[in-house]
Amino acid sequence: MNIQLVILAVYVIALLVLAAWSTQIQRKSNKSRMLEYLLAGRNMPWVIVAVMLVGLAVGGASTVGVAQNAYTKGLSAGWYNAAWGAGGIFVGLFTASYLRKMKVKTIPEMMGLMYGPKTRLLGVINQLLILITITSMQYVAGGAILTALMPKIFPTLQAGMIASAVIFIAITVVGGYWASGLTNFVNVIVIYVGIVAALIQSFKKFGALDVIKQSLPPGDQWFAWIGHAPAAMGGWAVAGFMAVMITQAISNQAVSQISFAARDEKTAKTGFIVGGILILPAGFLCALFGIIAAAHPELFPADATVAQRAAMALPTIAAQLTPLVGGVFLAALWAADISTAISLLMGCSTLVVEDIVKKIRKKPIEGKNQLLTSRITVLIVSLFAFFLALTSSSIVATITTALAICSSFTIIILANIYLPNTCKKVAGFPLMLASLLLWLCWTFLPLVEKVSPAVKALNIKAFFKGQLVYPEWIVCLLIFVLCAIFGKTKVEKLVPQDEV
């Protein structure tokens, strides 16, 4: 009997049961079916808000992706998660209450209320680009986990990705946002129990830290909290993580939607602070798996490249565990992936329904059609993200680059809260456009450098320490300041909206 497969099957069945049960909660509500499906009727308690945030943060990038970086950079790779936690705490302290009070459903809706329909449309494009890119990386991570731990059942990465996508979509389509909250409560427990149990057994099998140190390749990066680049994550890289994660936590639709779904302003604030604290240690714990893998290259195929070994670092160590602990750890890794993917898919669905479908339709969506529209949207977005997943494999790099697009949204939100007199109508559209164009230029810069020695000589990515968030903030702040100085029409301070 394959114990790992049994544990995984039981876990998946439990999540599907929770998803089905969540539909009963929605039926008993007197609120609209669409509000219940997309935002849990705005009735989530702080505990569910907290685990929703943890579930969103601790996904494929925070487990498989961090271990991938730690294979060469050591413990400092864990700052990815620490930065995520810092972002959650920052939102809890400064913006979560404000977002909940506004009673909007999406970040682009906020942009539209302040800057008009063109800004809202471009905001939707930017947000969907961010969320679909990150969702695709959850498929990659899920496929890597299943392929490494159960190669006979999932012989290829694509097979693992298909299985992951089917479960992600099923839970989301069936249960909506309540399913996301309830399953995340289970997922977060499974994640931490699985990680800790796997680490304890890994140390028993491979030796304590002092033994592992003796087997590691030469270098002082392995157990440094912040090391010297490029061997480890240097100060600029850590600062980049902090800038990206705090920026996106304020204005990423998938994160903000948690605030929108909270029971009230106090609930949103408390849930984000608690959730941020819970996120902090996960990255450093998962980095240890990458370090252990680096100390034991014999576990990998002899012809595997460094990049290939790094990508499979965490699943490879997990494959060395006993079937029972390995099965629990497999469930934990998949729990991290599932929790993130479901939240992202719900964020995408809310964006499409609220900012595109409702704007195209002249008549309101009523009754059962609300639920059907939301579920079809989830399905379409999920399939698009899956095909995107087939083209990329560098998890952390892909995600942090996409998240940098949030800079324009964050500047607008913070200015509206704390410096409302600086917000001018003319600023919205150029800010959204600048973020998108910068991302496109950054993405295609390697291709330009291949055909243009002059551009290559500028070494632009090295100048910004490989972090798109730095030029994003510089350019967007410059645009915002110029508009604040020369713009004529002020944006009216956003006030709470009536529920529709």
N, C-alpha and C positions, 0 to 999 in steps of 0.2 A: 504493500500500500504506500502511495506517495503522500507522506504526512503533510508536506508543504502544500500540496495541491488541496488536500482536505481542509486545512486551516484557511487557505485563501478562499475556497468555495463557501465555507461557513461564514466567513467574514463578508463576502459579497452578498450572500443571501440575507444576512442581517441588515445590511445597508439598503437592499431593495425593499425589505419589509418596512424599515423606517420610512423610506420614500413613499411607499403605499399608504402608510399610516398618516403621513403628513397631509395627504389629500382629504382625510376625514376632518382634520383641523380646518382646512380651507372651506369645506362644505358647511361647517357649523357657523362660520363667520357671516355677519350681515353686511360685510364690505364687498366691493366688486371683486369678481373672480380674478380679474387681471391684477388688481392691487395685491390680492392674497398671493397669487402665483409669483409676481415679480418682486414684491417687497414684504412678503409675510404679513400683510395687513398693517404694516408699521407697528408691530406689537412684540418685537423681540426683546426679551429681558437681557440684562447686562452680561449674564453668563454666556448666553448664546452669541451676543455681540463679540465677546472676548474670544470664544473658540472659532467664530467665523473669521476673525482677523488672523488668529494663529493658523487656522487651516489654509487661508489664502497665502500667508507668508511662507509657511513651511511646506513647500512643494518639491517638485523635481529639482529646481535650481538650488534649494536649500539643503538637499540631501545628496543626490547623485552629482549635481553640479558643483557643490562645495567640495566634496571628496575628489572630484575631477581636478579642481584647482589645487587642492592640498597635496595631490600626488607629486607636484613639483614645487609648490610654494609653501607647504607646511601649514602650521596652525593658523597663520594670519588669514588664510582663505575664509575662516569662520566669520570675519567681519561683515561678510555679505548679510548674514542673518542678524548680527548685532545692529547693523545699520537699519535693517527692516524694523527691528524692535524699537530703535530710537525714533523712527518715523511714526510708528503707532503711538508711542508716548507723546510725541510732539502734537499729533492730531488731537489726542485726548485732552491735552492741556489748552490748546489754542483754537482749534477749528471744529471739532466734532459737534459741539453744542450748536454752533452757528449753522452748520449744514443741516442738522436735524430740524432746526427751527424754521428753515426756509420752506419745508414741505414740498420741495421739488423731487423729481424722480431721477434726473440725470444731470451730470455736470454740463453737457451742452445746453440743456434747458436753461440753466443758470446763465450761461453765456448769452443765449438768445434774449432773455429778459433784460439783460444789461446792454447788449451791443447789437441786437437785431438778428434777423433770420439768416443772413449770409454767414455771420460768425458762428451761429448755431450749427449750420450745415457743415462748415469746415471743422468745427469742433467734433462733430460726430465722426467724420472721416478719421481724424487724428486718434480719437479714443478707440475706434474699432481697430485701427492699425495696431495700436498698443496691445489691446486685449487678445486679438486673434493671434498675434505673434507669440505672446506668452503662452496662450493655450496650446499652440502647436508644440512648444517645448515640453509641455506636460505629457504629450503623446510620445515624444522621443524618450523622455525619462522612463515612462511606464513601459515602453517596449524594451528598453535596455535592462530594466529590472527583471522582467519575465523571461527574457532570452537568456540572461546570465544564470538565473536560479533554476529554471526549468527548461533546459535546452531541448530535451526530447519532445516536450509538448509545444514549445515555441522555438522552433529551430532558427528562425531569422528575426531580425529586428522588426521587420514589417509585420510579421505575425503577432509579435508582442504588442505592437502599436495598435493593430486592429482590435485585439482583445481589450486593450485599455480603452480605446475610443468607444467600443460598444457599451462598456459598463458606465463610463462617464456620461454618455448621452442618455442611457436608460434611466439613471437616477435623476438626472436633471429634467428630462422630459416628463417623467411621471410626477415628481413631487414639487418642483419649483423651489422657491427660496426657503420655504419651511423645511423641505427635505435637505437643503444645503446646510441649514442651521443644525438640525437634529443629527444628521450624519457626521457633521464636523465635531459635535460633542463626543461622539464615539471615536472618530478619527484621531483627535488630539490625544486622547488617553492611549490609544493603540500606538501612536507615533512615539511617544516618550517611553512607554513600557518596552516597546520593541527595540529602540535605539540603545537604551541602557542595558537591557538584557544581552544584546548582541555585543556591546562593548566589553561587558564583563567576561563573556565567553571568549572573545577575541584575545583579551589579555591573558586568559588562562592558557589558550592554545599557542600564542606567539610570544608570550612573555610580557613582563611589565615594561614600563616606559624606558627604564635604563637598559634593558635587553634590546628593545627595539632601536634605541639610539645607536647601538653598536653595529647594527645591520644596515643602517641608512647610508645612502651615498654621501660623500663629503659635502659639507655646507652647514652654515649656521642658521639657516632659515626654518628648520623643521619645527622648533618649539618656540620661536620668537612671536610675540603678540603682534608686533609691527617690525618688519625686517627691512632689508635693503633691496630695492628693485634692481634688476628684474627677477632675482632668485626668489624673493618673497613679495608679499603685498606691502609696498612701501607706503609712507605717509600720504603721498598724493593719491594713491589708489584707494586707500581707506577713506580719505576725505571725499574722493569721488563716489564711493559707495554711499557715504552719509548724505552727500548732496543729492544723489539720485533717489535714494529711498525716502528721505524726508520730503523731497519734491513730489514724488509720485503718490506718497501716502496722503497728501493733502488733496490731490485732484484726480487721481486715477478713479475711473468710474467704478471698478470692482471694489475698491476700498471705500469710496464715498457712499456706495450703495448700502454698506453695512450701517453707516450713520443714518441714512434715509429710512432704514427699516427698524431702527431702535424704537422702543416704546415711548421715550421722551428724551429731552436734552441731557438730563442727568444720567440716564441709562447709557446714552451714546458715549459720554465723557468717561464714565467709570469703565465701561467695556473696553474702550480703546487703551486706556492706561494699563489695565490688568492684562489685556492681550499682548501689548507691547513688551511687558515684563516677561511674560511666558515665552515669547519668541527668542529673547536674547541668547540663551545658551545653546540652542539647537545647532547652529552653524559650527561652533567650536567642537561639539560632540561629533558631528559628522566629519569634520576635518580629520579627526583621529583615524578614521577608516582609510582615508587617503594616505596618511603617513604610514600606517601599518602596511598598506599595499606597496608603497615605495620601498619598504624594507624587505619585501619578499618578491622580487621580480620573477622568481622561479614559478610563481603561480600563473603566470601569463604565457601564452604561446611564444616560442622563441623568435618567431618572425614578426611579432607585434611591434608596431612603432610606439614611441613614447606617448604620442597623442592617443593612440588606441588603448594603451594600458591605462592612461589617465581617465579616459571616458568610462572604462569598465572597472575602475578601482573599487568602488563601494560594492557593486553586485558581486565582484570576484571574491572579496573578503566574506560577504554574506554566504557564498556558496561553500565556504569552509566550515560553517557552523553545523551543529547537530540538527537533525531534521526538525525537532520541536522548536528550538530557538530560531533556527533558520526560517521556519514557517511563520513564526510570530514576527520576525524581522521583515520578511517578505510582505506580510500584511501591513506592517508599519510603513514601509517605503511606499507601498501602493496607496495606503491611507493618505500619506502626504500628497501624493499625486492627485488622487481623487478629490480631496478637499479643495485643492487649488483650482483644478479644472472646472469643478462644478460652479464655484463662485465666479470664475471668469466667464463661463458660458452664460450664466444668469446676467452678468453685467452686459455682455454682448446683446442678449435678447432684449433687455430693457432699453438699450440704446436704439436698436432697430425699431422696436414697437413704438416707443414714445417719440422718437425724433425723426423717424422716417415714415413708417406705416401710417401713423395717425395724421401726419402732415399731408400725405398723399391722398388719403381717403377724405371725402367730403363729409361723410356721415360717421357718427361715433360707432365704435365697435361694441356690440352689445352681447349680453348673455354668454352662451357657450362659445361663440365666435372669439371672445376675448382669450379664452384658454387655448383654443385651437391655434389662433394666430401666434401666441407666445411659444407654443410647443413646436410649431413648424419653423419658427425663427431659430430656435435652439438647434434643431436638426440641420438646417442649412448652414448655419455658422460653424457647427461642429465638423461637418464634412469639409468645408473650406479650410478650416484649421488643420485637419488631418492631411490634406494634400500639401499644405505649406510645410508641415512637419517632415515630409519626405525630402525636403531640400536643405535642411540645416541640422547641425548636430552640436555646435558649441553653445551649451545651454546658458551659462551665466553671461557670456559676452553678448549673445543675441538679446537676452532679456534686458540687461542694463542699458543697452543702446536704445531699445524701443521705449523704455520708461523715461528716458531723457526728454521725450517729446512733451511730457507733462509740465515742463518748465513754464510755458506760456499760461496754462490754466492756473498754476499755483500763484504766479505773480498777480493775476487778476483777482483771485479769491482773497489773498492776503491784503491786497490793496483795498478791496471793497470792504473788508472788515476793519482794518486799522488806519487806512489813509484814503477814505472815500473821495475827498476833494481832488485827488490826483487822477481819478478815473475819468477819461474822456472817451466819448463815443467813437472817435476815429481810431482808437488803439486796438479794438478787438480783432478785426479781420487781419490786419498785418501781423499781429502777434501769432495768431493761429497759423498763418501762411509761413511765417519765418520758421516756426518750429518744424513744420513739415518739410520745407525746403532744406533746412540744415540736416535733417535726418537723411533725406535722399542723397545729398552731397556726401555725407559721411559714409553712407552705405556703398555708394558707387565710386568712392575715392580710390580704392585699390585698382579699379579698372582704368581710371583716368591716369594714375601714376604709371601704369604699364606702357601707355602710349605717349606720355608727356614727361620727359626727363626733367623739365623745368618744375613741374608740379611735384614730382617725386623729390626733387632737391629741397623743397620747402619743408618736407618731413612734418606735415601738419599734425598727424595723429600723435607723433612723439612729443610735439610741442605742448599738446593738451593732455599729455600723460595717458593717451589712449581712452580718454573719457569724454564722450559727446556732451555730457551735462555741462561742462565748463563753457564751451562756445554757445550752447543753448541759453544759458543764463546771461552771458555777456551780451549777446545780440538782443535777446528779448527785453532785458532791462534797459538797454539803450533805446530801443523802439518805444518802450513804455514811458521813459523819462522825456523823450522828445515830444511824444503825443501829449504828455501832461503839461509841458511848457507851451506848446504851440496850438494844441487843440482848443476849440472854442466851447463845444457843447459838453457839459458834464453828464456823467452817467448818474441816474437817480439811484440812491442807495437801495439795494435789494431788500424787500420786506417779505414776510411770510406769505405764501400763496394759499389760495383756497384749494382744498382737495378736489380733484376731478378724476 
